[in-house]
Amino acid sequence: MSCTTIDFKKGQTFNGVATYAPEAGWPADLSGVAIESALLDARNKKHYFDITLNSPTVFTMRSDVTEEWHVGTAYWDIKFSEGGVVFYSETVRLAIIPNVTPNNS
């Protein structure tokens, strides 16, 4: 299995919308499922996303503080849990690219 790699420029807002597609043994939808998601940057610092459930099968992950992400290869996944059972998304690699004009907000 290969790991998808995506380029992402440091300092811009991360706003990812995901559609839940259950695998065998997973809940039919996200009703009652806890969702967590974090990015592990090149310095092994975790950055957590704010999660918003938009519908029983669609959710948004957002971070407005990507200026703190270290340039280099980062890893990102999504953790789902329900009733003590934990399952994960595929792991995605992000190539964090430096910004030339810093985001000072």
N, CA, C and O atoms as a printed pandas DataFrame, in Angstrom:
     atom_number atom_name residue_name chain_id  residue_number  x_coord  y_coord  z_coord
0              1         N          MET        A               1    0.844   -1.165    0.000
1              2        CA          MET        A               1    0.000    0.000    0.000
2              3         C          MET        A               1    0.895    1.236    0.000
3              4         O          MET        A               1    1.835    1.322    0.790
4              5         N          SER        A               2    0.611    2.178   -0.871
5              6        CA          SER        A               2    1.398    3.399   -0.934
6              7         C          SER        A               2    0.755    4.476   -0.070
7              8         O          SER        A               2   -0.432    4.412    0.252
8              9         N          CYS        A               3    1.544    5.441    0.289
9             10        CA          CYS        A               3    1.087    6.551    1.112
10            11         C          CYS        A               3    0.999    7.788    0.222
11            12         O          CYS        A               3    1.988    8.198   -0.385
12            13         N          THR        A               4   -0.177    8.371    0.151
13            14        CA          THR        A               4   -0.396    9.558   -0.665
14            15         C          THR        A               4    0.413   10.732   -0.117
15            16         O          THR        A               4    0.489   10.918    1.097
16            17         N          THR        A               5    1.023   11.533   -1.012
17            18        CA          THR        A               5    1.756   12.730   -0.606
18            19         C          THR        A               5    1.108   13.955   -1.225
19            20         O          THR        A               5    0.800   13.979   -2.416
20            21         N          ILE        A               6    0.904   14.979   -0.392
21            22        CA          ILE        A               6    0.267   16.221   -0.832
22            23         C          ILE        A               6    1.165   17.380   -0.445
23            24         O          ILE        A               6    1.684   17.403    0.671
24            25         N          ASP        A               7    1.365   18.351   -1.340
25            26        CA          ASP        A               7    2.110   19.566   -1.019
26            27         C          ASP        A               7    1.186   20.526   -0.277
27            28         O          ASP        A               7    0.023   20.687   -0.647
28            29         N          PHE        A               8    1.712   21.168    0.779
29            30        CA          PHE        A               8    0.929   22.147    1.534
30            31         C          PHE        A               8    1.844   23.284    1.948
31            32         O          PHE        A               8    2.899   23.051    2.538
32            33         N          LYS        A               9    1.447   24.517    1.644
33            34        CA          LYS        A               9    2.266   25.679    1.974
34            35         C          LYS        A               9    1.990   26.129    3.407
35            36         O          LYS        A               9    0.853   26.423    3.774
36            37         N          LYS        A              10    3.042   26.175    4.195
37            38        CA          LYS        A              10    2.998   26.623    5.582
38            39         C          LYS        A              10    2.369   28.007    5.653
39            40         O          LYS        A              10    2.651   28.862    4.814
40            41         N          GLY        A              11    1.512   28.234    6.657
41            42        CA          GLY        A              11    0.922   29.551    6.874
42            43         C          GLY        A              11   -0.456   29.738    6.283
43            44         O          GLY        A              11   -1.174   30.660    6.671
44            45         N          GLN        A              12   -0.847   28.868    5.337
45            46        CA          GLN        A              12   -2.204   29.013    4.803
46            47         C          GLN        A              12   -3.168   28.222    5.672
47            48         O          GLN        A              12   -2.749   27.325    6.404
48            49         N          THR        A              13   -4.453   28.543    5.599
49            50        CA          THR        A              13   -5.461   27.844    6.388
50            51         C          THR        A              13   -5.659   26.447    5.840
51            52         O          THR        A              13   -5.825   26.260    4.634
52            53         N          PHE        A              14   -5.640   25.457    6.735
53            54        CA          PHE        A              14   -5.940   24.082    6.354
54            55         C          PHE        A              14   -7.419   23.872    6.620
55            56         O          PHE        A              14   -7.884   24.039    7.748
56            57         N          ASN        A              15   -8.152   23.508    5.588
57            58        CA          ASN        A              15   -9.587   23.284    5.701
58            59         C          ASN        A              15   -9.934   22.089    4.819
59            60         O          ASN        A              15  -10.196   22.244    3.626
60            61         N          GLY        A              16   -9.932   20.907    5.408
61            62        CA          GLY        A              16  -10.187   19.685    4.654
62            63         C          GLY        A              16  -11.572   19.149    4.922
63            64         O          GLY        A              16  -11.965   18.988    6.078
64            65         N          VAL        A              17  -12.313   18.872    3.874
65            66        CA          VAL        A              17  -13.634   18.267    3.990
66            67         C          VAL        A              17  -13.506   16.805    3.594
67            68         O          VAL        A              17  -12.970   16.487    2.533
68            69         N          ALA        A              18  -14.001   15.918    4.451
69            70        CA          ALA        A              18  -13.882   14.483    4.204
70            71         C          ALA        A              18  -15.263   13.834    4.159
71            72         O          ALA        A              18  -16.171   14.211    4.900
72            73         N          THR        A              19  -15.394   12.868    3.288
73            74        CA          THR        A              19  -16.602   12.053    3.217
74            75         C          THR        A              19  -16.261   10.676    3.751
75            76         O          THR        A              19  -15.343   10.018    3.259
76            77         N          TYR        A              20  -16.997   10.246    4.752
77            78        CA          TYR        A              20  -16.777    8.971    5.411
78            79         C          TYR        A              20  -17.304    7.841    4.535
79            80         O          TYR        A              20  -18.467    7.846    4.130
80            81         N          ALA        A              21  -16.449    6.884    4.250
81            82        CA          ALA        A              21  -16.817    5.686    3.483
82            83         C          ALA        A              21  -16.444    4.480    4.337
83            84         O          ALA        A              21  -15.274    4.098    4.373
84            85         N          PRO        A              22  -17.406    3.873    5.023
85            86        CA          PRO        A              22  -17.089    2.803    5.959
86            87         C          PRO        A              22  -16.499    1.568    5.286
87            88         O          PRO        A              22  -16.875    1.189    4.177
88            89         N          GLU        A              23  -15.563    0.962    6.001
89            90        CA          GLU        A              23  -15.005   -0.318    5.583
90            91         C          GLU        A              23  -15.730   -1.411    6.362
91            92         O          GLU        A              23  -16.503   -1.113    7.271
92            93         N          ALA        A              24  -15.491   -2.645    6.021
93            94        CA          ALA        A              24  -16.138   -3.778    6.694
94            95         C          ALA        A              24  -15.903   -3.707    8.196
95            96         O          ALA        A              24  -14.765   -3.574    8.646
96            97         N          GLY        A              25  -16.977   -3.796    8.967
97            98        CA          GLY        A              25  -16.879   -3.772   10.419
98            99         C          GLY        A              25  -16.951   -2.385   11.035
99           100         O          GLY        A              25  -17.033   -2.263   12.257
100          101         N          TRP        A              26  -16.921   -1.342   10.226
101          102        CA          TRP        A              26  -17.012    0.020   10.729
102          103         C          TRP        A              26  -18.479    0.437   10.806
103          104         O          TRP        A              26  -19.320   -0.156   10.130
104          105         N          PRO        A              27  -18.801    1.454   11.624
105          106        CA          PRO        A              27  -20.188    1.948   11.691
106          107         C          PRO        A              27  -20.670    2.439   10.324
107          108         O          PRO        A              27  -19.874    2.889    9.500
108          109         N          ALA        A              28  -21.963    2.348   10.101
109          110        CA          ALA        A              28  -22.548    2.768    8.815
110          111         C          ALA        A              28  -22.384    4.263    8.573
111          112         O          ALA        A              28  -22.224    4.694    7.431
112          113         N          ASP        A              29  -22.424    5.060    9.648
113          114        CA          ASP        A              29  -22.195    6.503    9.523
114          115         C          ASP        A              29  -21.514    6.989   10.799
115          116         O          ASP        A              29  -21.159    6.183   11.658
116          117         N          LEU        A              30  -21.332    8.301   10.926
117          118        CA          LEU        A              30  -20.554    8.862   12.023
118          119         C          LEU        A              30  -21.388    9.272   13.227
119          120         O          LEU        A              30  -20.866    9.902   14.147
120          121         N          SER        A              31  -22.662    8.932   13.244
121          122        CA          SER        A              31  -23.515    9.248   14.390
122          123         C          SER        A              31  -22.957    8.549   15.626
123          124         O          SER        A              31  -22.852    7.323   15.647
124          125         N          GLY        A              32  -22.601    9.312   16.650
125          126        CA          GLY        A              32  -22.063    8.754   17.878
126          127         C          GLY        A              32  -20.596    8.373   17.824
127          128         O          GLY        A              32  -20.073    7.819   18.790
128          129         N          VAL        A              33  -19.922    8.655   16.725
129          130        CA          VAL        A              33  -18.503    8.324   16.576
130          131         C          VAL        A              33  -17.657    9.549   16.935
131          132         O          VAL        A              33  -17.920   10.648   16.446
132          133         N          ALA        A              34  -16.654    9.366   17.776
133          134        CA          ALA        A              34  -15.719   10.447   18.099
134          135         C          ALA        A              34  -14.653   10.506   17.004
135          136         O          ALA        A              34  -14.139    9.473   16.575
136          137         N          ILE        A              35  -14.328   11.717   16.557
137          138        CA          ILE        A              35  -13.347   11.910   15.489
138          139         C          ILE        A              35  -12.230   12.797   16.014
139          140         O          ILE        A              35  -12.483   13.865   16.572
140          141         N          GLU        A              36  -10.985   12.346   15.831
141          142        CA          GLU        A              36   -9.804   13.143   16.153
142          143         C          GLU        A              36   -8.875   13.094   14.952
143          144         O          GLU        A              36   -8.818   12.096   14.234
144          145         N          SER        A              37   -8.148   14.185   14.745
145          146        CA          SER        A              37   -7.195   14.205   13.646
146          147         C          SER        A              37   -6.031   15.109   14.018
147          148         O          SER        A              37   -6.214   16.190   14.578
148          149         N          ALA        A              38   -4.826   14.639   13.693
149          150        CA          ALA        A              38   -3.624   15.406   14.004
150          151         C          ALA        A              38   -2.607   15.260   12.886
151          152         O          ALA        A              38   -2.608   14.289   12.129
152          153         N          LEU        A              39   -1.745   16.255   12.809
153          154        CA          LEU        A              39   -0.622   16.239   11.887
154          155         C          LEU        A              39    0.641   16.133   12.736
155          156         O          LEU        A              39    0.774   16.844   13.732
156          157         N          LEU        A              40    1.554   15.268   12.362
157          158        CA          LEU        A              40    2.845   15.127   13.023
158          159         C          LEU        A              40    3.885   15.739   12.098
159          160         O          LEU        A              40    4.175   15.184   11.038
160          161         N          ASP        A              41    4.454   16.889   12.492
161          162        CA          ASP        A              41    5.355   17.587   11.575
162          163         C          ASP        A              41    6.768   17.007   11.621
163          164         O          ASP        A              41    7.036   16.058   12.358
164          165         N          ALA        A              42    7.659   17.585   10.833
165          166        CA          ALA        A              42    9.019   17.059   10.668
166          167         C          ALA        A              42    9.843   17.122   11.953
167          168         O          ALA        A              42   10.882   16.468   12.048
168          169         N          ARG        A              43    9.400   17.893   12.935
169          170        CA          ARG        A              43   10.088   17.941   14.232
170          171         C          ARG        A              43    9.360   17.094   15.279
171          172         O          ARG        A              43    9.609   17.229   16.477
172          173         N          ASN        A              44    8.466   16.226   14.820
173          174        CA          ASN        A              44    7.689   15.332   15.685
174          175         C          ASN        A              44    6.784   16.071   16.664
175          176         O          ASN        A              44    6.533   15.586   17.767
176          177         N          LYS        A              45    6.296   17.237   16.266
177          178        CA          LYS        A              45    5.325   17.975   17.065
178          179         C          LYS        A              45    3.942   17.709   16.481
179          180         O          LYS        A              45    3.740   17.802   15.270
180          181         N          LYS        A              46    2.987   17.376   17.359
181          182        CA          LYS        A              46    1.611   17.139   16.901
182          183         C          LYS        A              46    0.824   18.433   16.891
183          184         O          LYS        A              46    0.931   19.266   17.791
184          185         N          HIS        A              47    0.027   18.575   15.839
185          186        CA          HIS        A              47   -0.867   19.718   15.670
186          187         C          HIS        A              47   -2.257   19.146   15.420
187          188         O          HIS        A              47   -2.477   18.443   14.434
188          189         N          TYR        A              48   -3.191   19.447   16.314
189          190        CA          TYR        A              48   -4.538   18.882   16.224
190          191         C          TYR        A              48   -5.465   19.782   15.422
191          192         O          TYR        A              48   -5.345   21.007   15.445
192          193         N          PHE        A              49   -6.382   19.157   14.722
193          194        CA          PHE        A              49   -7.361   19.875   13.914
194          195         C          PHE        A              49   -8.658   20.047   14.691
195          196         O          PHE        A              49   -9.015   19.209   15.519
196          197         N          ASP        A              50   -9.360   21.144   14.415
197          198        CA          ASP        A              50  -10.729   21.315   14.893
198          199         C          ASP        A              50  -11.625   20.510   13.965
199          200         O          ASP        A              50  -11.501   20.610   12.744
200          201         N          ILE        A              51  -12.528   19.711   14.530
201          202        CA          ILE        A              51  -13.398   18.834   13.743
202          203         C          ILE        A              51  -14.829   19.330   13.848
203          204         O          ILE        A              51  -15.318   19.615   14.942
204          205         N          THR        A              52  -15.500   19.431   12.704
205          206        CA          THR        A              52  -16.914   19.773   12.654
206          207         C          THR        A              52  -17.639   18.697   11.866
207          208         O          THR        A              52  -17.278   18.413   10.724
208          209         N          LEU        A              53  -18.657   18.097   12.467
209          210        CA          LEU        A              53  -19.467   17.096   11.773
210          211         C          LEU        A              53  -20.545   17.838   10.990
211          212         O          LEU        A              53  -21.419   18.475   11.578
212          213         N          ASN        A              54  -20.482   17.754    9.665
213          214        CA          ASN        A              54  -21.408   18.473    8.792
214          215         C          ASN        A              54  -22.682   17.676    8.530
215          216         O          ASN        A              54  -23.748   18.257    8.331
216          217         N          SER        A              55  -22.576   16.364    8.530
217          218        CA          SER        A              55  -23.698   15.444    8.306
218          219         C          SER        A              55  -23.253   14.089    8.843
219          220         O          SER        A              55  -22.109   13.966    9.279
220          221         N          PRO        A              56  -24.101   13.076    8.831
221          222        CA          PRO        A              56  -23.677   11.767    9.337
222          223         C          PRO        A              56  -22.522   11.124    8.556
223          224         O          PRO        A              56  -21.941   10.143    9.019
224          225         N          THR        A              57  -22.184   11.665    7.380
225          226        CA          THR        A              57  -21.098   11.077    6.588
226          227         C          THR        A              57  -20.055   12.087    6.116
227          228         O          THR        A              57  -19.117   11.707    5.416
228          229         N          VAL        A              58  -20.191   13.352    6.477
229          230        CA          VAL        A              58  -19.250   14.386    6.022
230          231         C          VAL        A              58  -18.776   15.199    7.228
231          232         O          VAL        A              58  -19.574   15.587    8.081
232          233         N          PHE        A              59  -17.460   15.450    7.286
233          234        CA          PHE        A              59  -16.917   16.269    8.363
234          235         C          PHE        A              59  -15.791   17.148    7.826
235          236         O          PHE        A              59  -15.215   16.876    6.773
236          237         N          THR        A              60  -15.492   18.210    8.579
237          238        CA          THR        A              60  -14.455   19.162    8.195
238          239         C          THR        A              60  -13.366   19.175    9.263
239          240         O          THR        A              60  -13.655   19.145   10.460
240          241         N          MET        A              61  -12.107   19.220    8.817
241          242        CA          MET        A              61  -10.946   19.367    9.695
242          243         C          MET        A              61  -10.302   20.699    9.361
243          244         O          MET        A              61  -10.045   20.991    8.193
244          245         N          ARG        A              62  -10.034   21.520   10.394
245          246        CA          ARG        A              62   -9.537   22.869   10.130
246          247         C          ARG        A              62   -8.418   23.235   11.098
247          248         O          ARG        A              62   -8.428   22.850   12.268
248          249         N          SER        A              63   -7.443   23.997   10.569
249          250        CA          SER        A              63   -6.409   24.618   11.392
250          251         C          SER        A              63   -6.087   25.982   10.806
251          252         O          SER        A              63   -5.832   26.121    9.609
252          253         N          ASP        A              64   -6.106   26.982   11.672
253          254        CA          ASP        A              64   -5.744   28.346   11.259
254          255         C          ASP        A              64   -4.323   28.703   11.674
255          256         O          ASP        A              64   -3.890   29.833   11.450
256          257         N          VAL        A              65   -3.580   27.762   12.276
257          258        CA          VAL        A              65   -2.260   28.060   12.827
258          259         C          VAL        A              65   -1.159   27.216   12.174
259          260         O          VAL        A              65   -0.268   26.716   12.861
260          261         N          THR        A              66   -1.220   27.061   10.863
261          262        CA          THR        A              66   -0.223   26.240   10.175
262          263         C          THR        A              66    1.135   26.926   10.077
263          264         O          THR        A              66    2.107   26.305    9.648
264          265         N          GLU        A              67    1.215   28.178   10.462
265          266        CA          GLU        A              67    2.515   28.875   10.509
266          267         C          GLU        A              67    3.442   28.173   11.507
267          268         O          GLU        A              67    4.663   28.299   11.412
268          269         N          GLU        A              68    2.866   27.437   12.459
269          270        CA          GLU        A              68    3.649   26.703   13.463
270          271         C          GLU        A              68    4.177   25.366   12.928
271          272         O          GLU        A              68    5.037   24.760   13.565
272          273         N          TRP        A              69    3.691   24.895   11.786
273          274        CA          TRP        A              69    4.117   23.609   11.240
274          275         C          TRP        A              69    5.536   23.719   10.698
275          276         O          TRP        A              69    5.861   24.667    9.982
276          277         N          HIS        A              70    6.377   22.755   11.037
277          278        CA          HIS        A              70    7.766   22.769   10.582
278          279         C          HIS        A              70    7.850   22.271    9.127
279          280         O          HIS        A              70    7.181   21.309    8.749
280          281         N          VAL        A              71    8.666   22.930    8.342
281          282        CA          VAL        A              71    8.879   22.564    6.940
282          283         C          VAL        A              71    9.492   21.168    6.854
283          284         O          VAL        A              71   10.369   20.816    7.643
284          285         N          GLY        A              72    9.026   20.386    5.900
285          286        CA          GLY        A              72    9.523   19.032    5.689
286          287         C          GLY        A              72    8.358   18.061    5.574
287          288         O          GLY        A              72    7.221   18.472    5.340
288          289         N          THR        A              73    8.637   16.790    5.736
289          290        CA          THR        A              73    7.609   15.765    5.608
290          291         C          THR        A              73    6.818   15.649    6.907
291          292         O          THR        A              73    7.387   15.499    7.988
292          293         N          ALA        A              74    5.497   15.720    6.777
293          294        CA          ALA        A              74    4.588   15.561    7.911
294          295         C          ALA        A              74    3.657   14.397    7.614
295          296         O          ALA        A              74    3.481   14.008    6.459
296          297         N          TYR        A              75    3.066   13.849    8.660
297          298        CA          TYR        A              75    2.136   12.729    8.519
298          299         C          TYR        A              75    0.818   13.090    9.172
299          300         O          TYR        A              75    0.787   13.745   10.214
300          301         N          TRP        A              76   -0.275   12.659    8.552
301          302        CA          TRP        A              76   -1.603   13.040    9.013
302          303         C          TRP        A              76   -2.532   11.847    8.877
303          304         O          TRP        A              76   -2.515   11.152    7.861
304          305         N          ASP        A              77   -3.343   11.608    9.900
305          306        CA          ASP        A              77   -4.390   10.600    9.806
306          307         C          ASP        A              77   -5.588   11.032   10.626
307          308         O          ASP        A              77   -5.573   12.081   11.271
308          309         N          ILE        A              78   -6.626   10.212   10.594
309          310        CA          ILE        A              78   -7.870   10.487   11.299
310          311         C          ILE        A              78   -8.194    9.268   12.154
311          312         O          ILE        A              78   -8.154    8.134   11.677
312          313         N          LYS        A              79   -8.512    9.512   13.410
313          314        CA          LYS        A              79   -8.875    8.447   14.342
314          315         C          LYS        A              79  -10.374    8.517   14.607
315          316         O          LYS        A              79  -10.912    9.576   14.928
316          317         N          PHE        A              80  -11.026    7.394   14.470
317          318        CA          PHE        A              80  -12.445    7.267   14.764
318          319         C          PHE        A              80  -12.591    6.310   15.944
319          320         O          PHE        A              80  -11.887    5.302   16.005
320          321         N          SER        A              81  -13.488    6.604   16.878
321          322        CA          SER        A              81  -13.720    5.664   17.978
322          323         C          SER        A              81  -15.193    5.661   18.363
323          324         O          SER        A              81  -15.875    6.685   18.361
324          325         N          GLU        A              82  -15.646    4.460   18.692
325          326        CA          GLU        A              82  -17.033    4.282   19.113
326          327         C          GLU        A              82  -17.100    3.071   20.036
327          328         O          GLU        A              82  -16.680    1.976   19.662
328          329         N          GLY        A              83  -17.626    3.267   21.239
329          330        CA          GLY        A              83  -17.810    2.154   22.164
330          331         C          GLY        A              83  -16.538    1.378   22.465
331          332         O          GLY        A              83  -16.586    0.158   22.623
332          333         N          GLY        A              84  -15.407    2.056   22.549
333          334        CA          GLY        A              84  -14.145    1.393   22.848
334          335         C          GLY        A              84  -13.430    0.799   21.646
335          336         O          GLY        A              84  -12.308    0.309   21.770
336          337         N          VAL        A              85  -14.070    0.839   20.481
337          338        CA          VAL        A              85  -13.449    0.341   19.247
338          339         C          VAL        A              85  -12.817    1.521   18.516
339          340         O          VAL        A              85  -13.464    2.549   18.313
340          341         N          VAL        A              86  -11.554    1.374   18.121
341          342        CA          VAL        A              86  -10.816    2.439   17.439
342          343         C          VAL        A              86  -10.446    1.977   16.040
343          344         O          VAL        A              86  -10.007    0.843   15.848
344          345         N          PHE        A              87  -10.625    2.865   15.054
345          346        CA          PHE        A              87  -10.208    2.574   13.690
346          347         C          PHE        A              87   -9.661    3.857   13.077
347          348         O          PHE        A              87  -10.044    4.959   13.469
348          349         N          TYR        A              88   -8.753    3.698   12.105
349          350        CA          TYR        A              88   -8.014    4.826   11.538
350          351         C          TYR        A              88   -8.205    4.930   10.029
351          352         O          TYR        A              88   -8.485    3.949    9.340
352          353         N          SER        A              89   -8.041    6.155    9.548
353          354        CA          SER        A              89   -7.981    6.394    8.109
354          355         C          SER        A              89   -6.613    5.966    7.594
355          356         O          SER        A              89   -5.740    5.557    8.360
356          357         N          GLU        A              90   -6.453    6.066    6.305
357          358        CA          GLU        A              90   -5.135    5.924    5.684
358          359         C          GLU        A              90   -4.247    7.063    6.202
359          360         O          GLU        A              90   -4.754    8.135    6.532
360          361         N          THR        A              91   -2.953    6.846    6.273
361          362        CA          THR        A              91   -2.016    7.911    6.627
362          363         C          THR        A              91   -1.619    8.647    5.354
363          364         O          THR        A              91   -1.315    8.038    4.329
364          365         N          VAL        A              92   -1.632    9.972    5.448
365          366        CA          VAL        A              92   -1.274   10.822    4.310
366          367         C          VAL        A              92   -0.001   11.572    4.669
367          368         O          VAL        A              92    0.144   12.064    5.788
368          369         N          ARG        A              93    0.918   11.659    3.719
369          370        CA          ARG        A              93    2.132   12.473    3.886
370          371         C          ARG        A              93    1.854   13.853    3.318
371          372         O          ARG        A              93    1.305   13.990    2.225
372          373         N          LEU        A              94    2.237   14.862    4.066
373          374        CA          LEU        A              94    2.174   16.227    3.561
374          375         C          LEU        A              94    3.591   16.756    3.454
375          376         O          LEU        A              94    4.369   16.661    4.404
376          377         N          ALA        A              95    3.925   17.307    2.314
377          378        CA          ALA        A              95    5.196   17.996    2.135
378          379         C          ALA        A              95    4.934   19.447    2.506
379          380         O          ALA        A              95    4.349   20.192    1.720
380          381         N          ILE        A              96    5.361   19.854    3.699
381          382        CA          ILE        A              96    5.148   21.223    4.160
382          383         C          ILE        A              96    6.217   22.096    3.514
383          384         O          ILE        A              96    7.413   21.924    3.745
384          385         N          ILE        A              97    5.757   23.026    2.709
385          386        CA          ILE        A              97    6.627   23.890    1.913
386          387         C          ILE        A              97    6.705   25.257    2.592
387          388         O          ILE        A              97    5.688   25.760    3.071
388          389         N          PRO        A              98    7.895   25.871    2.643
389          390        CA          PRO        A              98    7.992   27.168    3.312
390          391         C          PRO        A              98    7.249   28.257    2.552
391          392         O          PRO        A              98    7.160   28.246    1.324
392          393         N          ASN        A              99    6.719   29.196    3.328
393          394        CA          ASN        A              99    6.159   30.393    2.709
394          395         C          ASN        A              99    7.242   31.456    2.690
395          396         O          ASN        A              99    8.072   31.513    3.597
396          397         N          VAL        A             100    7.240   32.286    1.680
397          398        CA          VAL        A             100    8.217   33.364    1.573
398          399         C          VAL        A             100    7.732   34.578    2.337
399          400         O          VAL        A             100    8.504   35.225    3.045
400          401         N          THR        A             101    6.463   34.886    2.195
401          402        CA          THR        A             101    5.846   35.995    2.921
402          403         C          THR        A             101    5.135   35.408    4.114
403          404         O          THR        A             101    4.111   34.747    3.938
404          405         N          PRO        A             102    5.638   35.621    5.344
405          406        CA          PRO        A             102    5.042   34.968    6.514
406          407         C          PRO        A             102    3.601   35.410    6.782
407          408         O          PRO        A             102    3.188   36.514    6.429
408          409         N          ASN        A             103    2.866   34.519    7.410
409          410        CA          ASN        A             103    1.512   34.810    7.852
410          411         C          ASN        A             103    1.627   35.247    9.302
411          412         O          ASN        A             103    1.823   34.415   10.187
412          413         N          ASN        A             104    1.509   36.527    9.549
413          414        CA          ASN        A             104    1.682   37.070   10.903
414          415         C          ASN        A             104    0.376   37.172   11.670
415          416         O          ASN        A             104    0.344   37.756   12.753
416          417         N          SER        A             105   -0.698   36.618   11.133
417          418        CA          SER        A             105   -1.987   36.734   11.844
418          419         C          SER        A             105   -2.105   35.729   12.948
419          420         O          SER        A             105   -3.122   35.690   13.642
